[in-house]
Amino acid sequence: MNDHASNASVVIVGGGYGGIAVAKALDAQAAVTLVEPKDAFVHNIAALRSVVQPDFLPRMFLPYDRLLVHGTVLRDRAVRVDGHTVELASGTRLTPDYIVLASGSSYPFPAKSDRMVTTDAIARYQAAHDDLKRASRVMLLGAGAVGLEFAGEIAAAWPDKDVVLVDLAPDILPGPYDPRLRAEVNRQLDGIGIRRIMGSPLVQLPSVPAGEFATFTVNTAGGTAIEADIWFRCYGIAPQTDYVAGELLAARTADGYLQVTPELRVAGFENVYALGDISAIDVNKAGVAGREAAVVAKNIQAQLDGSAGLDAYTPSRPVIILPLGPSGGSGQLPDGEIASPEMISQIKGQHMMIDRFVEMLNLGS
């Protein structure tokens, strides 16, 4: 450890994709404490694959044990952060030199797990798999990226199941994407038999719990009846910033995001950063946490070194990698081009990027 490591302290709230990247980057430069309530890193990218293919589950939950050489991973939950002090559920109070807020977002199961203990989470995914396997008819509410990817996973695992996507939007995949992408995804959905009922919301949600086997009938406002044996909610992202308090509240937007400067510092604070799903600079774009983490780590390093110049984060162009099962899918690349199924399979569909995060967490052989 260098002199900075023995003097400057950094507390990172959240051990998701952005949090582990910042923690690892600063481990040799500062006294790093990563605060995370779950007992393992959850590789959410593989979550939908794990529902249809449970042998992915052991690879979806990766231990933090080897992430840091010098720093500490503290299994605890931040309950109050005011920009100066980080208070934890255990009663511990931390007063670091730098705070990095990387607490991410919640999303309905199965796209994200809400269980703190790996064994509990695996049991829930296994139960969902068992119920889904029994179902002949599946309804997915939401035709955005999650609903589309889940539909593709189900169709690849069980081609004979009837899968219907339901959304109040007039077309799939809302967002600033090239119409060519929607056309290609719609073409592939037709090819694998995924039905879409678009432009009309349900009159009411099913009376049975999401993710559990039970036959039901619901109706859209347009008068279409839908019969299914299981359903899943595929919408509803929510930034996790309920711990924000004190002076830090001034930077919190009405919908829970944190306003940041181009350098990713929370507005009004020199030594507090926010990144990933809670940062208002690149809202609800998948894959930006890693890019933002690199900027945050570099800027904290610059502050540690006494440098006046900090890097600015450039918000990304619309980019999406959307597998439809292991061998299908499409996407929009940084240059605006539409990706082929073969490219999507190579980038993500075959392996769900697991090896990248095994390496990040120093879990390779």
Buried (B, 14 or more C-beta within 10 A) or exposed (E): BEEBBEEBBBBBBBBBBBBBBBBBBBBBBBBBBBBBBBBBBBBBBBBBBBBBBBEBBEBBBBEBEEBBEBBEBBBBBBBBBBBBBBBBEEEEEBEBBBBBBBBBBBBBBBBBBEBBEBEEBBEBBBEBBEBBBEBEBBBBBBBBBBBBBBBBBBBBBBEEBBBBBBBBEEBBBBEEBEEEBBEBBBEBBEEBEBBBBBEBEBEEEBEBEBBBBBEBEBEBEEEEEBEBBBBBBBBEBEBBBEBBBEBBEEBBEEEBBBBBBEBBBBBEBEBBBBBBBBBBBBBEBBEBBBBBBBBBBBBBBBBBEEEEEBBEBEEBEBBBBBBBBBBBBBBBBEEEEBBEBEBBBEBBBEBBBBEEBBEBBEBEE
